[in-house]
Amino acid sequence: MLLLGCIKEVSDYELVISLPNGLSGFVPVTQISDAYSKLLSKEVAQGELLEDLNSLSDMYSPGMLVRCIVTSVEKSADGRRSIKLSIDPKKVNKGLNASALASGMLLSGFVSSVEDHGYLIDIGVSGTHAFLPRQKAQNYIKAVKRGPDLKIGQNLNCIIVEVKNEGRVVRLSVDRSEVAASLATERQNWTFSNLLPGLVVKARVQKVVPLGMKLSFLSSFTGIVDFMHMDPEKSMNYSPDQVMKACILSIHPTSKVVRLTLRQAFLHPGGSPNQLSNDRMGAVVEESTVKAFYKQFGAVFELDDGTLAFARLKHLSKTRKSFKPGAFKTGCKHKCRIIDYSMMDEMCIVSLKYQIIEARFLQYQDIHTGDVVQGKVFALKPIGMQVKVTDGIKGLVPSIHLADVILKQPEKKYNIGDEVRCRVLECNPAGRKLILTLKKSLIQSKLPVLSNYEDAKAGLITHGFVVCAREFGCIVKFYNNVKGLVPKNELSSEPISSPDKVFHEGQVVKVMVLKCEPQQERLLLSFRLSSKPAPEDKKECTPKKKQEVKYQIGEMVDVKVLKKKDSGLEVSILEDEGNVIASIPTVHLSDFVATCKLLWHCLQEGDVLPRVMCLSDKGDHIILSRKSAVISAVQEEQIVRSFSEIQPGMLLTGYVRNVMPFGVFVEFPFGVTGLAPKVSMSDKFVTDTKDHFVVGQTVIAKVMSIDEEKQRVLLNLKVSECSSGDSAAESFALLNQYFKEMKEIRNLLRRRGEPSMAQGLCELVPGKELQLVVQDVKEDGSALFSGSCVTGLTVTATRYHLGDKNIVPGEKTKALVLHVDALTSKVYVSLREELLKQ
């Protein structure tokens, strides 16, 4: 199908085209012309910019009329139709051949080559060479003000001035006055197969009907003018046999329907339709008057400034059932909102729907950086998640912005259609680009939004997110792509040797601006939020008891160990320059019970612990946690904040609060607790509850039932019931976390303790093969070993792990490390052949 369209928007990769009757289509950059596509391919192949390849915005601008052909109509994911178009002359002019070309014809042509005396023009007719002499292009070049020359890929309205050699050579003109005066005539021998949109013809009225009229033109053709394309000044005064100028809008090849327009802007080729002033888009019109109602299409209104507007049927009421035709009699008044402008119909498109009239955002221009917006999950892709804010506004949440932590399986957290609350990181209305974040810390932040370098005044404190952590420090990004550097010495009040081990990509951080050079876009930042110099006397550094600073549950902080107590660690929060103290109970140092005691033993006063989570903040007592599984659950929103949010079947991560003879009490972040009765505690038979669980142990619990009246929750802790599906992946993730923490402990041991013994413990990892000497064989069949690599350690193997070997004291043997208990300095080994072979 051939259509006349008007360019609405120009981007790097496509043209957005306004089509008749309020429709829109898209011309991809590869559908301009052959010469332009060849230049694009050459640039891609060479990998460098070509001088003679101009961007679409250098050649096209909103308001230009172009002839298009529909290449495909596709349904998008949200059910809308997407019309793909081409303006390539080989497709648009495919009905023309060399013998059909005649002088006076108006065609679309595209510059394919710039020559000394003029331009070679691609008119899409095979076997024809079309030439545009330079003098015939001069007044057009001056008028469009796009440089001294025409550009390859530029679209032109061309008039054939001369045809030679049976159409093999044609001379063209693009003179604006000649083009504007052009008229298609019978003498040019137009046929239905080569008829083109944009041609102006003399037409005769055959019949006038309520929705438009029927015209005849070029002696043998008939066409239709619908109500949107009658001249508004004369719409009531048309009569049969009246002769007038009309412009062809569309030609349907199968139904053979030709549609025309009588609107003045289209009756002089090369002109442009009227455009809507920017301040009117999105405007709410309190009183618009019904001019006409068409029961199958919609209604035409007169707005407060006298212009006409059209509302489609679906925009006249909230639902089809609530629609009342009686409310749209001529003269009735309604409140509406301008939601679009159809350039091809020179009409505003309006909606009477209450939710659209009251909508906060209607177009990308309404959205500002830092705005918090509601949207629906539209699609999940490898680069991130697409969110639909309104029908016409879609945004992207990049993968690192799906949560406060990086989500490995976002599809487990988000489903298509989910409502989400996001914050705008970047909005570019011209490019229809909207970048959003779902990081709770950024959405809930009350600190100023930093969206340009001019606002980055020294001393400003705000939230950003880490995009890179290296030996030199961290690069932190803010809104609108503003970014700055936190040098190594400003990362903490304590030295940090490896920033990449403390900070990770996507981590939300609170920073202070030290210095900014807006012209150079240079920004220097600090994680040390107080500019006060550190007191020299250490006694002055004693942290105050709880200040007015209030920490949110789930907030991540870095801490420094002040004191070791039997119950855990007393720490100071580094972000507040050590002025706020908190505690980490021993059982909250790790998800693994044995590791908790080991970490407590290894940590010393002055050690810095990064990324610890606030678990509760009750007045003067802040409790923190380092449990990785609990932190992940909070950051991925796999939690309940109150009793009312709990649903049977939920899987929740928590920790054992108390072990009783009748069952186990489990507490979750935000203070919700539940009971796992003895029968639901384990897949094994439970005799004594204390043999299965200890206080502080991390658990995954499944909600079995809820008693709302007594506010009680019954839980199940059976491993068989508490897997989210991929139990192998969960097990490996836990194992990985365990080894990561053991590596951290080995690093702590390396730095302190008896050098030889500490070194020995650090190097003994499960799976390592050792050369040992049998020291003693006990009555129970177990054996003790010694060796240069295990000096000061107790090395033992049970009877089972001696295998079939009959060993005697003094014998040398190979053994494999099974487990290292750093607290008791014991090493468990195996001599079994099947393990040693592996």
C-alpha positions in Angstrom: 0.0 0.0 0.0 1.3 3.5 -1.0 0.8 6.4 1.4 1.7 10.1 1.7 3.3 10.7 5.1 4.8 13.5 7.1 8.0 13.2 9.2 7.1 13.5 12.8 10.4 12.6 14.5 14.0 11.9 13.3 16.4 9.7 15.3 19.8 8.1 14.4 18.2 4.9 13.2 14.7 5.7 12.0 12.1 8.2 10.9 8.8 8.3 12.7 6.1 9.1 10.1 2.7 10.6 10.7 0.1 8.8 8.4 -3.5 9.8 7.5 -6.2 9.1 10.0 -4.0 9.5 13.1 -1.8 6.5 12.3 2.0 6.4 12.7 4.7 4.3 11.0 8.5 3.8 11.1 11.1 4.0 8.3 14.3 2.1 9.4 17.6 3.7 8.3 18.1 0.8 5.9 15.0 1.7 3.9 16.0 5.2 2.6 17.7 4.4 -0.7 20.3 2.0 -2.3 23.1 4.6 -2.3 22.6 5.5 1.4 22.5 1.8 2.4 25.7 1.1 0.6 27.4 4.0 2.5 26.1 2.5 5.8 27.5 -0.9 4.9 30.8 0.6 4.0 31.1 2.5 7.3 30.2 -0.6 9.3 32.8 -2.7 7.3 35.6 -0.1 7.7 34.7 0.7 11.3 35.3 4.4 10.9 33.2 7.4 10.1 32.8 8.3 6.4 32.9 11.9 5.4 30.1 11.7 2.8 27.7 9.7 5.0 25.3 12.2 6.7 23.0 11.3 9.6 19.2 11.2 9.1 18.9 14.5 11.1 21.2 16.2 8.6 18.9 15.5 5.8 15.4 15.1 7.2 13.3 17.3 9.6 9.8 17.1 11.1 7.2 18.5 8.7 8.6 17.1 5.5 6.2 15.2 3.3 7.4 11.8 2.0 5.9 9.0 -0.2 6.0 5.7 1.6 5.1 2.1 1.0 4.0 -0.3 3.7 6.6 -3.2 4.1 5.0 -5.0 7.1 2.4 -4.6 9.9 3.5 -6.4 13.1 1.8 -6.8 16.4 4.1 -5.6 19.3 4.2 -7.3 22.7 1.6 -5.0 24.2 -0.9 -5.8 21.3 -0.3 -2.6 19.4 0.2 -2.6 15.6 3.6 -1.5 14.4 3.6 -0.2 10.8 7.0 -0.5 9.0 7.5 1.6 6.0 10.1 2.2 3.2 10.8 5.4 1.2 13.2 3.6 -1.1 12.3 4.8 -4.7 12.8 1.2 -6.0 9.8 0.2 -3.9 7.7 3.4 -4.0 8.1 3.9 -7.8 8.1 0.1 -8.7 5.0 0.6 -10.9 6.9 2.9 -13.2 9.1 1.8 -16.1 11.2 3.8 -18.5 8.6 3.9 -21.3 6.0 5.4 -18.9 8.1 8.4 -18.0 6.8 11.7 -19.3 7.7 15.4 -18.9 5.8 17.2 -16.1 5.6 14.1 -13.9 6.2 14.6 -10.2 8.3 11.8 -8.6 10.3 11.0 -5.5 14.0 10.9 -6.1 17.0 10.4 -3.9 20.5 11.8 -4.4 22.8 8.9 -5.3 25.9 10.8 -6.4 27.3 14.3 -6.4 29.0 15.3 -9.7 30.7 18.4 -11.0 27.7 19.8 -13.0 24.9 18.4 -10.9 23.6 15.2 -9.2 22.7 11.7 -10.2 19.2 11.0 -8.8 17.8 7.5 -8.0 14.1 7.5 -9.1 13.9 3.7 -8.7 13.2 3.1 -12.4 15.6 0.4 -13.8 17.5 1.3 -17.0 16.9 5.0 -16.5 19.6 7.6 -15.6 18.1 10.7 -14.0 20.2 13.8 -13.8 19.6 17.0 -11.9 21.6 20.0 -13.2 23.2 22.1 -10.5 21.4 25.4 -11.6 18.0 23.6 -11.3 18.9 22.8 -7.6 20.2 26.2 -6.5 17.1 27.9 -5.2 16.1 24.6 -3.4 19.5 24.4 -1.7 19.3 28.0 -0.5 15.7 27.5 0.8 16.4 24.4 2.8 19.6 25.8 4.4 21.4 22.5 4.8 24.7 23.4 3.4 26.1 24.3 -0.1 25.4 20.8 -1.6 22.7 18.1 -1.7 23.6 15.0 0.3 23.6 11.3 -0.7 20.3 9.9 0.6 18.4 13.2 0.6 14.8 12.9 -0.5 13.6 15.3 -3.3 10.3 16.1 -5.0 11.5 16.0 -8.7 9.7 17.2 -11.8 10.7 15.5 -15.1 11.8 18.4 -17.5 13.0 16.3 -20.4 12.8 12.6 -21.4 15.4 11.2 -23.9 16.1 7.8 -25.6 12.7 6.3 -24.7 13.1 7.1 -21.0 16.6 5.9 -20.6 17.8 9.4 -19.8 15.7 12.0 -18.0 16.5 15.6 -16.8 15.0 16.8 -13.6 14.2 19.9 -11.7 13.6 20.5 -8.0 12.8 24.2 -8.4 10.4 25.0 -5.6 8.0 27.2 -7.7 7.9 24.6 -10.5 7.2 21.7 -8.0 4.5 23.7 -6.1 2.7 24.5 -9.4 2.9 20.9 -10.7 -0.4 19.1 -11.6 -0.9 15.5 -12.7 -2.7 15.4 -16.0 -4.3 12.9 -18.4 -1.5 13.7 -20.9 1.1 12.1 -18.5 -0.7 8.7 -19.0 -0.9 7.8 -15.3 -2.3 4.2 -14.7 -3.6 2.6 -11.5 -0.4 0.5 -11.3 1.9 3.6 -11.3 -0.3 6.2 -9.6 1.6 7.9 -6.7 0.6 9.5 -3.4 1.3 13.3 -3.3 0.1 13.9 -6.8 -2.2 17.0 -7.1 -5.1 16.5 -9.5 -8.2 18.3 -10.7 -11.2 16.4 -9.4 -14.9 16.5 -9.8 -17.4 15.8 -7.0 -19.6 12.7 -7.9 -21.5 12.2 -4.6 -21.6 13.9 -1.1 -22.4 11.6 1.9 -22.3 12.3 5.7 -18.9 10.7 6.1 -17.2 12.3 3.1 -17.6 12.3 -0.7 -16.7 10.5 -3.9 -14.6 12.2 -6.5 -13.5 11.4 -10.1 -10.1 12.5 -11.5 -7.7 12.0 -14.4 -10.8 11.0 -16.5 -10.9 7.3 -15.4 -10.2 7.2 -11.7 -12.5 7.5 -8.7 -11.4 8.3 -5.1 -12.8 8.9 -1.6 -12.4 12.0 0.6 -13.2 11.2 4.3 -14.6 13.7 6.8 -11.1 14.4 8.2 -9.8 15.5 4.9 -12.5 17.9 3.6 -11.5 21.6 3.7 -12.8 22.7 7.2 -13.7 26.1 5.7 -16.0 24.6 3.0 -17.0 21.2 4.5 -20.8 22.0 4.4 -20.8 23.6 0.9 -19.7 20.8 -1.5 -22.1 19.9 -4.3 -22.1 17.3 -7.2 -20.1 18.2 -10.3 -18.1 20.9 -8.4 -14.4 20.9 -9.7 -11.6 21.4 -7.2 -7.9 20.5 -6.6 -7.2 17.4 -4.5 -4.1 15.5 -3.4 -3.7 11.7 -3.5 -3.2 10.4 0.1 -3.1 6.6 -0.4 -3.5 3.9 -3.0 -4.6 0.4 -1.9 -3.4 -2.1 -4.5 -5.9 -4.9 -3.8 -9.1 -3.0 -2.9 -8.2 -0.4 -5.5 -9.4 2.4 -3.2 -7.7 5.8 -3.7 -8.1 8.3 -0.9 -7.6 12.0 -1.4 -7.4 15.2 0.7 -8.8 18.6 0.0 -6.8 20.3 2.8 -5.0 23.4 1.5 -1.5 22.4 2.9 -1.4 19.4 0.6 -2.5 21.1 -2.7 1.0 22.6 -3.4 3.7 19.9 -3.6 6.8 20.6 -1.5 4.8 22.3 1.2 4.3 21.3 4.8 1.2 20.7 6.9 0.5 22.9 9.9 2.2 21.8 13.2 0.9 22.1 16.8 2.7 24.5 19.1 4.6 22.6 21.8 2.7 24.2 24.7 -0.6 22.7 23.5 0.6 19.1 23.6 -0.8 17.5 26.8 -3.0 20.6 27.5 -6.4 19.9 29.2 -9.3 21.7 27.5 -12.1 22.3 30.0 -14.8 22.8 27.4 -14.6 21.3 23.9 -17.7 21.3 21.7 -18.9 18.4 19.7 -19.0 19.3 16.0 -19.9 15.8 14.6 -20.2 12.3 15.9 -19.5 9.2 13.7 -20.7 6.1 15.5 -18.1 3.8 13.9 -15.1 6.1 14.3 -15.4 8.8 17.0 -16.1 12.4 17.3 -14.8 15.8 16.0 -14.6 18.6 18.5 -14.0 22.3 18.4 -11.4 23.3 21.0 -11.3 26.6 23.0 -9.0 28.2 20.4 -11.3 27.3 17.4 -9.2 24.5 16.1 -10.6 21.0 15.4 -9.7 17.8 17.2 -10.6 14.2 16.8 -11.3 11.6 19.5 -11.3 7.9 18.6 -14.3 5.9 19.8 -12.2 4.1 22.5 -11.2 7.5 23.9 -14.7 8.8 24.4 -15.4 6.8 27.6 -13.6 4.6 30.1 -15.1 1.4 28.7 -17.4 0.4 25.9 -20.2 -0.4 28.3 -20.1 3.0 29.9 -20.3 4.8 26.5 -23.4 6.9 26.0 -24.0 8.1 22.4 -26.5 10.7 23.6 -23.7 12.6 25.2 -22.2 13.4 21.8 -24.9 15.3 20.0 -23.7 18.4 18.1 -23.2 21.2 20.6 -22.6 19.0 23.7 -19.5 20.1 25.8 -16.8 17.9 27.3 -13.5 18.1 29.1 -10.7 16.5 27.2 -6.9 16.4 26.9 -4.7 16.8 23.8 -2.7 13.5 23.6 -1.2 13.7 20.1 -1.2 15.7 16.9 -1.8 14.1 13.5 0.2 16.1 11.1 -1.3 14.4 8.1 -4.8 15.3 9.3 -3.8 18.7 10.7 -5.8 17.8 13.8 -5.2 17.4 17.5 -6.0 13.9 18.8 -7.8 14.1 22.1 -9.1 11.8 24.9 -12.0 12.2 27.2 -10.9 9.3 29.5 -10.6 10.5 33.1 -7.4 8.5 33.8 -5.7 10.2 30.8 -6.9 13.7 31.7 -5.6 13.2 35.3 -2.4 11.3 34.2 0.9 12.8 35.6 2.9 11.8 32.5 1.6 11.8 28.9 4.8 12.2 26.9 8.6 11.9 27.5 8.8 15.7 27.9 6.7 15.4 31.1 9.2 13.2 32.8 12.2 14.7 34.7 15.3 13.2 36.0 14.8 12.0 39.6 11.0 11.6 39.3 9.6 8.5 40.9 7.2 6.7 38.5 4.9 3.7 38.6 5.0 1.3 35.7 4.3 -2.3 34.6 6.9 -4.9 33.7 6.6 -5.2 29.9 9.5 -7.5 28.9 12.6 -9.1 30.4 15.7 -9.0 28.2 19.5 -9.8 28.8 20.3 -6.0 29.0 17.6 -5.4 31.6 13.8 -5.0 32.0 11.4 -2.9 29.9 8.8 -1.0 31.9 5.7 0.6 30.5 5.0 3.9 32.3 2.0 4.8 30.1 0.8 3.6 26.7 3.2 6.0 24.9 6.1 5.9 27.4 8.4 2.9 27.9 11.6 2.8 29.9 14.5 0.4 30.5 15.8 -0.8 33.8 19.4 -1.9 33.1 20.4 -5.3 34.7 22.5 -3.6 37.4 19.5 -1.5 38.5 17.0 -4.3 39.0 17.7 -4.4 42.8 20.2 -3.1 45.3 22.3 -6.3 44.5 22.9 -7.9 41.1 20.2 -10.3 40.3 21.4 -13.5 38.6 17.8 -14.7 37.9 15.6 -11.6 37.6 12.7 -13.7 36.2 12.3 -15.2 39.7 11.7 -11.8 41.2 9.7 -10.1 38.3 6.9 -11.3 36.1 5.4 -9.6 33.0 2.6 -7.4 34.2 4.0 -6.7 37.7 3.5 -3.2 39.0 6.9 -1.6 39.9 8.0 1.7 41.4 11.1 3.2 39.7 13.1 6.3 39.8 14.2 8.1 36.6 18.0 8.1 36.1 18.0 9.6 32.6 15.3 11.0 30.2 16.0 12.1 26.7 12.7 13.1 25.0 14.3 13.7 21.6 15.6 10.1 21.5 12.6 8.7 23.3 15.1 7.2 25.8 14.1 6.6 29.5 16.5 4.9 31.9 15.1 3.8 35.3 16.3 2.2 38.5 14.6 -0.2 40.9 17.3 0.2 43.6 15.3 0.8 46.8 18.2 2.9 48.3 17.9 5.4 45.4 14.1 5.4 45.2 13.8 6.1 48.9 16.7 8.6 49.1 15.7 12.0 50.5 19.1 13.5 49.5 19.4 16.0 46.6 19.4 14.6 43.0 22.7 15.3 41.2 21.8 15.5 37.5 24.4 18.0 36.2 28.0 19.0 37.0 26.9 22.7 37.8 24.9 21.5 40.8 27.9 19.6 42.3 28.9 22.1 44.9 31.7 21.2 47.4 30.1 19.8 50.6 27.0 18.4 48.8 26.0 14.9 50.2 24.0 12.7 47.9 23.5 9.0 46.8 25.1 7.5 43.8 26.0 4.0 42.6 29.4 2.4 42.0 30.2 1.6 38.3 33.8 0.6 38.7 36.1 -0.3 41.7 39.9 -0.5 40.9 43.2 0.0 42.7 43.0 3.8 42.3 39.5 4.0 43.9 35.9 4.0 42.8 34.0 5.7 40.0 30.5 6.6 41.1 27.6 7.5 38.8 24.6 9.8 39.5 21.7 10.9 37.3 21.9 12.0 33.7 25.3 10.2 33.3 27.1 12.5 35.7 30.0 10.6 37.2 32.9 11.3 39.6 36.0 9.7 41.2 36.5 8.7 44.8 40.3 8.4 45.1 41.7 5.5 47.3 42.5 7.8 50.2 38.8 9.0 50.4 37.2 5.5 50.4 37.2 5.2 54.2 38.7 6.7 57.4 40.6 3.4 57.5 43.1 2.3 54.7 41.5 0.0 52.1 44.2 -1.9 50.2 41.9 -3.6 47.6 38.8 -1.4 46.8 37.5 -4.0 44.3 37.0 -6.5 47.3 35.1 -3.9 49.4 32.9 -2.3 46.7 31.1 -3.8 43.8 29.4 -2.7 40.6 25.9 -1.3 41.2 26.4 -0.8 45.0 24.5 2.3 46.2 26.8 4.7 48.2 26.5 7.9 50.0 29.1 10.4 48.9 30.3 14.0 49.5 31.4 16.3 46.7 35.0 17.6 47.3 35.6 19.5 44.1 33.9 19.9 40.7 35.1 21.4 37.4 31.9 21.6 35.3 33.6 22.7 32.1 35.9 19.7 32.1 33.1 17.5 33.6 35.5 16.5 36.4 34.1 15.5 39.8 36.1 14.6 42.9 34.2 12.7 45.7 34.6 11.2 49.1 33.0 8.4 51.1 34.2 10.2 54.3 31.1 12.3 54.9 32.5 14.5 57.6 35.0 17.2 56.6 36.2 17.6 60.3 39.9 16.7 60.8 40.5 13.6 62.9 41.4 14.5 66.5 45.0 13.7 67.4 44.2 12.4 70.9 42.7 9.0 70.5 40.6 9.4 73.7 38.6 12.1 71.8 37.6 9.5 69.2 35.4 7.5 71.6 32.2 7.2 69.8 29.1 8.9 71.2 26.2 6.7 72.1 23.4 6.7 69.6 22.9 10.1 67.8 20.0 11.5 66.0 21.0 9.4 62.9 18.4 6.8 62.2 19.2 3.7 60.2 16.7 1.9 58.0 16.4 -1.9 58.2 18.3 -3.2 55.2 20.6 -0.2 54.9 24.2 -1.3 54.2 27.1 0.2 56.2 30.9 -0.3 56.7 32.0 -0.7 60.3 35.1 -0.8 62.4 35.5 -3.3 65.3 35.8 -1.4 68.6 35.6 -4.1 71.2 35.1 -7.9 71.4 32.5 -9.1 73.9 31.3 -12.6 74.8 28.0 -11.9 72.9 29.6 -10.4 69.8 31.3 -7.3 68.5 30.9 -3.7 69.4 31.5 -1.6 66.2 31.4 2.0 65.0 29.7 3.0 61.7 32.4 4.5 59.4 29.9 6.5 57.3 29.2 8.7 60.4 32.9 9.0 61.1 32.6 6.5 64.0 30.1 8.7 65.9 27.5 5.9 66.0 28.0 2.6 67.7 26.3 -0.7 67.0 26.7 -4.4 67.7 27.0 -7.5 65.6 26.0 -10.6 67.7 28.4 -13.5 67.2 25.7 -15.6 65.5 25.2 -12.8 62.9 28.8 -12.8 61.7 28.0 -15.5 59.2 25.3 -17.9 57.8 27.4 -20.8 59.0 27.4 -21.6 62.7 31.0 -22.8 62.9 32.3 -19.8 60.9 30.7 -17.4 63.3 32.8 -18.5 66.2 35.9 -18.6 64.0 35.4 -15.1 62.7 34.9 -13.8 66.2 38.1 -15.4 67.2 40.1 -14.0 64.2 38.8 -10.5 64.2 40.6 -7.9 66.3 39.9 -4.3 67.4 40.5 -1.9 64.5 39.5 -4.4 61.8 37.1 -2.9 59.1 34.1 -5.0 58.0 32.5 -3.8 54.8 28.8 -4.2 53.7 27.1 -5.0 57.0 23.3 -4.7 57.1 21.2 -2.9 59.7 18.8 -5.5 61.2 17.1 -3.3 63.8 17.5 0.2 65.2 15.7 0.6 68.5 16.5 3.9 70.0 20.1 3.7 71.3 20.7 0.1 70.2 21.5 -0.8 66.6 21.9 -4.5 65.7 23.8 -5.4 62.5 24.1 -8.6 60.5 26.7 -10.1 58.1 24.5 -13.1 57.2 24.8 -13.2 53.4 21.6 -15.1 52.8 19.6 -12.7 55.0 21.1 -9.6 53.3 20.3 -11.0 49.8 16.7 -11.7 50.9 16.2 -8.1 52.0 17.9 -6.6 49.0 15.9 -8.8 46.6 12.7 -8.0 48.4 12.1 -11.7 49.3 10.8 -10.6 52.7 7.7 -9.6 54.6 7.6 -6.3 56.4 4.5 -7.0 58.5 2.2 -9.9 59.5 -0.4 -8.8 57.0 2.0 -9.5 54.1 2.5 -13.2 54.9 0.9 -15.7 52.6 0.9 -19.6 52.9 3.5 -21.2 50.6 6.0 -18.3 50.9 9.7 -19.2 51.3 11.4 -16.8 53.7 15.0 -16.5 54.9 15.4 -16.0 58.6 17.4 -17.2 61.7 16.6 -19.3 64.7 15.5 -17.1 67.7 14.9 -19.9 70.2 15.0 -23.7 70.4 12.3 -25.2 72.6 11.4 -28.9 73.2 8.2 -28.5 71.1 9.8 -26.7 68.2 11.9 -23.9 66.9 11.0 -20.1 66.8 12.3 -18.4 63.7 12.7 -14.6 63.3 12.7 -12.8 60.0 14.0 -9.3 59.1 11.5 -6.6 60.2 10.7 -8.5 63.3 8.1 -11.1 62.1 8.4 -14.4 63.9 7.0 -17.9 63.4 7.1 -21.4 64.9 8.2 -24.6 63.3 6.7 -27.4 65.3 8.8 -30.6 66.1 7.0 -32.6 63.3 7.9 -29.9 60.7 11.5 -29.3 61.7 13.4 -32.0 59.8 13.1 -34.7 57.2 14.7 -37.0 59.9 12.9 -38.1 63.0 13.4 -35.6 65.8 14.0 -36.8 69.3 15.7 -33.7 70.8 15.2 -30.4 69.0 18.6 -29.2 70.2 20.3 -31.9 68.2 19.1 -30.2 65.0 19.2 -26.4 65.5 21.1 -23.8 67.4 20.2 -20.2 68.2 21.2 -17.8 65.4 21.4 -20.5 62.7 20.3 -19.2 59.3 17.3 -21.1 57.9 14.9 -21.1 54.9 11.3 -21.6 56.1 8.1 -22.3 54.3 4.9 -20.7 55.6 2.4 -23.5 56.3 -0.5 -21.6 57.9 -1.5 -18.3 59.5 -3.7 -17.6 62.5 -4.7 -14.0 62.0 -6.7 -13.8 65.2 -3.7 -14.9 67.4 -1.2 -13.4 65.0 0.6 -16.8 64.7 2.6 -18.2 61.8 3.3 -22.0 61.5 6.5 -22.9 59.5 8.1 -25.9 57.9 11.9 -26.3 58.0 12.2 -29.6 56.2 14.8 -29.3 53.4 12.6 -31.3 51.1 9.9 -28.6 51.4 12.0 -25.5 51.4 13.7 -25.5 48.0 12.7 -22.9 45.4 13.2 -25.4 42.6 16.8 -25.4 41.6 18.2 -27.1 44.7 21.6 -27.9 43.1 22.2 -24.2 42.2 21.1 -23.2 45.8 23.5 -25.8 47.3 26.4 -24.6 45.2 25.7 -21.0 46.0 25.8 -21.8 49.7 29.0 -23.8 49.3 30.6 -21.0 47.4 29.7 -18.5 50.1 31.2 -20.9 52.7 34.5 -21.2 50.9 34.6 -17.4 50.3 34.2 -16.8 54.1 36.9 -19.4 54.8 39.2 -17.7 52.4 38.6 -14.4 54.3 39.4 -16.2 57.6 42.6 -17.5 56.1 43.6 -14.0 55.1 42.9 -12.8 58.7 45.0 -15.6 60.1 47.9 -14.8 57.8 48.1 -11.3 59.2 48.3 -12.4 62.9 49.0 -15.2 65.3 52.1 -17.4 65.6 53.7 -17.1 62.1 54.5 -20.7 61.5 51.2 -22.1 62.9 49.1 -19.5 61.2 50.9 -20.0 57.9 50.3 -23.8 58.3 46.6 -23.3 58.8 46.2 -20.9 55.9 47.8 -23.3 53.4 45.8 -26.3 54.5 42.7 -26.4 52.3 40.3 -29.3 51.8 41.6 -31.5 49.0 45.3 -30.7 49.5 47.7 -33.7 49.5 50.2 -33.9 52.4 53.3 -36.0 53.2 52.9 -37.1 56.8 54.6 -39.4 59.4 52.4 -41.8 61.5 52.9 -40.7 65.1 50.5 -43.0 67.0 47.7 -45.5 66.3 45.0 -45.5 69.0 42.9 -48.3 70.4 39.8 -47.1 68.6 41.6 -47.5 65.2 42.2 -43.8 64.6 45.7 -42.4 64.1 47.7 -39.3 64.8 50.2 -37.8 62.3 53.0 -35.2 62.3 55.0 -33.5 59.6 56.9 -30.3 58.6 53.8 -28.8 57.0 51.6 -29.3 60.1 53.9 -28.1 62.9 51.9 -27.3 66.0 48.7 -28.8 64.7 46.8 -32.0 65.7 46.4 -34.2 62.6 44.0 -37.1 62.9 42.3 -39.8 60.7 39.4 -41.9 61.8 39.6 -45.7 61.4 37.4 -45.5 58.3 39.7 -43.0 56.7 42.7 -45.2 57.2 41.2 -47.5 54.6 42.7 -51.0 54.2 46.2 -49.8 55.3 47.9 -51.3 58.4 50.1 -48.5 59.4 52.8 -48.4 62.2 54.3 -45.4 64.0 57.2 -43.8 62.1 55.8 -44.9 58.7 55.7 -42.2 55.9 52.4 -41.9 54.1 50.4 -39.6 51.7 47.1 -38.1 53.1 44.3 -35.9 51.9 43.0 -32.9 53.9 39.3 -33.3 54.6 38.6 -30.5 57.1 40.5 -27.9 59.0 39.2 -26.7 62.4 41.1 -23.5 62.9 39.6 -22.9 66.4 41.0 -26.1 67.9 44.0 -26.2 65.4 42.9 -29.7 64.3 43.2 -31.2 60.8 41.2 -34.2 59.7 42.8 -36.3 56.9 42.1 -39.4 54.8 44.4 -42.2 53.6 41.7 -43.9 51.4 43.0 -44.7 47.9 39.9 -43.7 46.1 40.2 -40.1 47.5 43.9 -39.9 46.9 43.5 -41.0 43.3 41.1 -38.1 42.6 
